[in-house]
Each structure stands twice: as C-alpha cells, then as structure tokens.
C-alpha cells in the first residue's frame, strides 16, 4: 500500500500531498521536511529507494524519482515493490506530460484539480488501480469534457 505520495519542488515546497494513512497535521510539516532532506542528499546516480529509519513509522520504504526540479516521493509498506513504485512514479509523470503537453511546476500550481484527478485515476486509497497510460489519459479527458446537449 502507498502510505504517502508527495511532489516537492527543489526548494522543498509541497506541490502535491496525498496522505493515504492518517498522519497528525502537526507532524506533516516535519515529515515532508525530513523527506526532502533525505531525497536531496542522495547523489544523482544514487539509489532511488531506502528504509525510512524512523522518518515515517520505521517500517516503511521511501521511493523517489527526480524530474527536472520536482521530486516525486512515495512512502510504501512492505507489500509494495520498490521497482514497481519507481515505475508508478514514471507513469504518473508521463500521464501529466500527456495531459499538459510537457508538464512543469506551474502546471501543478495552477491546475491542482486536474493534477488530483489524474492521481485519482491511478491511486485510490493507497492502492494502485490503473497503470495503463492510454486508459488514464482517456478517462481523465472524458471526465473533463463538457456534456453534450441535444437541441
């Protein structure tokens, strides 16, 4: 199960935060700050997943991928595959790219409803429900189309 999905920019500002397990509001800021420090300290050619070492709950794995100036981070439990989660992060980025024609940080800032709709097509309640890019983008586009009225 995915416990947490985050998109942070290079300076650590939260662009998307999806908590699939309850985390106290007071703890969320510290948690995202700690995750940003861990992710930003990894070398460019370093490993993209590691144990959380008490940052989240001590039993989870942190998987991340950096694209341009954005860090895509997922905190997963023991039952999720780290490589599968890396692939999932790639699918999310490609879905954004197809929906926004080369997504950038400004798209995340000015279109949070669209970004959340795409994420909802992929992850529901911490469970991955769809990974086929064509189905994700088609479902998203069908959801935003205006209903046709007959005259």
C-alpha positions in Angstrom: 0.0 0.0 0.0 1.1 3.5 -0.7 1.0 5.5 2.6 2.0 8.8 1.2 2.6 10.5 -2.2 4.3 13.8 -2.4 5.6 16.1 -5.2 8.1 18.7 -3.9 10.0 21.3 -5.8 13.7 21.8 -5.4 13.4 24.2 -2.5 11.1 21.8 -0.6 7.7 23.4 -1.2 4.9 21.0 -1.4 3.1 20.9 -4.7 1.0 17.8 -4.2 0.5 15.9 -0.9 -1.7 12.8 -0.7 -1.8 11.0 2.7 -3.4 7.6 2.4 -2.9 6.9 6.1 -3.8 9.2 9.0 -0.9 11.5 10.0 -1.4 14.3 12.5 -1.4 17.7 10.9 1.3 18.9 13.3 3.6 16.1 12.1 3.1 16.5 8.4 5.3 19.6 8.0 8.2 17.9 9.8 7.7 14.7 7.9 7.8 16.5 4.5 10.9 18.4 5.6 12.7 15.2 6.7 11.7 13.5 3.4 13.0 16.5 1.4 16.3 16.4 3.3 16.7 12.6 2.7 15.9 12.9 -1.0 18.0 15.9 -1.7 21.0 14.4 0.0 21.1 11.4 -2.4 23.6 11.6 -5.2 22.4 11.9 -8.7 23.4 8.3 -9.5 22.4 7.0 -6.1 19.7 4.6 -5.2 16.1 5.8 -5.5 14.7 3.9 -2.5 15.7 3.4 1.1 14.3 2.5 4.5 12.6 5.3 6.3 14.7 4.9 9.5 12.0 6.3 11.7 11.1 9.3 9.5 7.6 7.9 8.8 6.9 4.9 11.0 10.2 2.9 10.9 8.6 0.1 8.9 8.2 1.7 5.5 10.3 2.3 2.4 10.8 5.6 0.7 10.9 5.6 -3.1 11.6 8.7 -5.1 12.4 10.0 -8.5 13.5 13.5 -9.5 12.4 15.0 -12.8 13.8 18.5 -13.6 13.2 20.4 -10.4 10.4 18.2 -9.0 10.8 15.3 -6.5 8.2 12.6 -6.7 8.1 10.7 -3.4 6.2 7.7 -2.3 6.2 6.1 1.1 5.2 2.4 0.8 4.7 -0.6 3.1 6.5 -4.0 2.9 3.9 -5.4 0.5 4.7 -2.9 -2.4 7.6 -3.4 -4.8 10.2 -0.7 -4.8 10.8 -1.2 -8.6 7.0 -1.3 -9.2 6.7 2.0 -7.3 9.5 3.6 -9.4 7.6 2.5 -12.5 4.4 4.0 -11.0 6.2 7.4 -10.5 7.2 7.2 -14.2 3.6 6.5 -15.2 2.4 9.5 -13.2 4.9 11.8 -14.8 4.0 10.5 -18.3 0.3 10.9 -17.6 1.0 14.5 -16.5 3.1 15.1 -19.7 0.3 13.8 -22.0 -2.4 15.8 -20.2 -0.4 19.1 -20.1 2.0 18.8 -23.1 5.3 18.8 -21.2 4.2 19.4 -17.6 6.1 21.9 -15.5 5.9 23.1 -11.9 3.5 25.9 -12.9 1.0 23.3 -14.2 1.0 21.8 -10.7 0.4 25.2 -9.1 -2.3 26.5 -11.4 -4.2 23.2 -12.1 -4.4 21.3 -8.8 -7.9 20.0 -9.6 -6.6 18.4 -12.9 -3.5 17.0 -11.2 -5.5 15.5 -8.4 -8.0 14.0 -10.9 -5.1 12.3 -12.7 -3.7 11.0 -9.5 -7.1 9.7 -8.5 -7.3 7.8 -11.8 -4.0 6.0 -10.8 -4.2 5.7 -7.0 -7.3 5.2 -4.9 -7.0 4.9 -1.1 -3.3 4.0 -1.4 -3.9 1.2 -3.8 -2.7 1.4 -7.4 -5.8 0.9 -9.6 -4.5 1.8 -13.1 -1.2 1.9 -14.8 -2.1 1.9 -18.5 -1.3 5.4 -19.7 -3.8 5.4 -22.5 -6.6 4.4 -20.2 -5.6 7.0 -17.6 -5.4 9.9 -20.1 -8.6 8.8 -21.8 -10.5 8.5 -18.5 -9.2 11.9 -17.4 -10.2 13.6 -20.7 -13.7 12.0 -20.6 -14.1 13.4 -17.1 -13.3 17.0 -18.1 -15.3 17.1 -21.3 -18.5 19.2 -21.3 -21.6 17.1 -21.5 -23.2 17.3 -25.0 -26.7 18.6 -25.0 -29.1 18.0 -27.8 -31.1 20.8 -29.3 
